[in-house]
Amino acid sequence: MTTNILEVSDLTMRFGGLLAVNGVGLTIKKGQIVSMIGPNGAGKTTVFNCLTGFYQPTAGKVVFSGEEIQNLSGYKIARKGMIRTFQHVRLFKDMTVLENLLVAQHQHLNNSLLAGLFKTRSYRKAEQEALDKAVYWLEKVRLLDDANREAGTLAYGQQRRLEIARCMVTRPSLLMLDEPAAGLNPSETDELKQLINNLRDEHGISVLLIEHDMKLVMDISDHIVVINQGTPLASGTPEQVRNNPAVIKAYLGEE
Ligand SMILES: Nc1ncnc2c1ncn2[C@@H]1O[C@H](COP(=O)(O)OP(=O)(O)OP(=O)(O)O)[C@@H](O)[C@H]1O
């Protein structure tokens, strides 16, 4: 049995004349934290969009939990356990913090309209489980005291944590975070690092991270993939990537 949760090979995405992603490959083993780095416009978010079904890749193969998914819709891929956040926070800002987590779970529940109307026993049980899970994750991301606040009134760092909780209530096996540290101060970034490590260590989650904060990337990653102008440039451990002259020139040298 494979220990790889994700195997991507020759991933290519073309927008008209622009080759945004050109033959990218990456592998994530179960329980690994893998980061994808590269200069602005390198194609990182486009890779995310291809993996999660927002875009249909022009070419390439994506195997998730042993199954090819490159032709599936985003909805089906999410139900298989690949869940992402976005570069810019996307919460239901007029709903409360708690409601955000309940809505996320309803999108994954299989209850019929009739079961909801008549509030059957199985419906009530599912509702209670959803509530318990929301409370569990709110505690984990230190937002339980804010459960009844409108999500839009939270500080930015709290909104970022709520986004992660919203992913986690759907029980993903692969969590994909698009620049989760953007806009966070150093102590919030440190807290984020602990949270991501905890998701892996206590919940067995694999993580794919896009991030520009090099300290976070170097501290947290088991493996790093570097892309430049859509093309794979290097991959390896943080140590190997940090010392790779091509990476230093293309990316770190820009800092
Ligand atoms: N829907 C689209 N249509 C046309 N071009 C696109 C589209 N999405 C992305 N691109 C282009 O693809 C290239 C890669 O963009 P992408 O956002 O994936 O880079 P990135 O590495 O995530 O950048 P950043 O670090 O700045 O977020 C860019 O040239 C971008 O303009």
The ligand as a Gaussian input file, in Angstrom:
#p B3LYP/6-31G(d) Opt

LIG

0 1
 N       -7.149000      32.560000     -14.520000
 C       -6.016000      33.001000     -15.064000
 N       -6.003000      33.466000     -16.335000
 C       -4.859000      33.916000     -16.902000
 N       -3.670000      33.941000     -16.297000
 C       -3.614000      33.490000     -15.021000
 C       -4.771000      33.013000     -14.341000
 N       -4.412000      32.637000     -13.089000
 C       -3.093000      32.872000     -13.000000
 N       -2.612000      33.389000     -14.157000
 C       -1.227000      33.751000     -14.430000
 O       -0.433000      32.615000     -14.142000
 C        0.811000      33.017000     -13.583000
 C        1.004000      32.336000     -12.249000
 O        0.148000      32.944000     -11.296000
 P       -0.056000      32.370000      -9.818000
 O       -1.077000      33.224000      -9.154000
 O       -0.321000      30.914000      -9.868000
 O        1.376000      32.638000      -9.178000
 P        1.825000      32.532000      -7.660000
 O        3.129000      31.804000      -7.647000
 O        0.748000      31.955000      -6.842000
 O        2.065000      34.049000      -7.284000
 P        1.973000      34.821000      -5.870000
 O        3.105000      34.316000      -5.026000
 O        2.160000      36.257000      -6.265000
 O        0.628000      34.553000      -5.291000
 C        0.797000      34.542000     -13.492000
 O        1.456000      35.048000     -14.632000
 C       -0.683000      34.846000     -13.522000
 O       -0.918000      36.125000     -14.061000

